[in-house]
Amino acid sequence: MAGLSVHEEREGYLARHRITVDEYHRMGQAGVLPPDARLELFEGELIDMAPIGPAHANAVDHLVTLFAPLVHSVIVRVQNPLRLGSRSELLPDLMLLQRKPGGYPQAAPDPSDVLLLIEVSDTSIGYDREHKLRLYARYGVAETWLVDLNARQLEIHLDPSADGYRKVLKPAADSTVTPSLVDEFSVPAGAVFPG
């Protein structure tokens, strides 16, 4: 593992040692991290993820069922890693990935593999919207849907840039939505919510 580097103290805080995705995986293989830990690596820092509550789990199950007809043309991946550069590996709730021969056995997919990424949010709406979506945009994930369970609002984030998504749509529940890279799929925006 790389050694600590010396940085100036800024605003009363010392700089933190940030780890890489490779170091993160080595820590897991060496048993440094508990095998049942729910962690994301966000810009070199380990972030504890909140436990998945029943409403969140039910919404993810619903989305899997909704996108199941696409399994012949895409990979539907649930709460599995997405690598974003050398210092971030997040666990989106659902991704539609390009099909590749043999899948992704050697490494997590990267943003160029993602056709659609979905985050379901209830207790973590601020973290998801202000931090995770910005990181997805910075690394070029073409389209991210934020399913806000509390507001029952779908947000469609498009046109990624280094500063975040430049276009955010909030369609009405009866509006038809179609992912920009998966044009064979269309549903009313309200259909992404269970019940």
Order of alpha helices (4+ residues) and beta strands (2+ residues): alpha-beta-beta-alpha-beta-beta-beta-beta-beta-alpha-beta-beta-beta-beta-beta
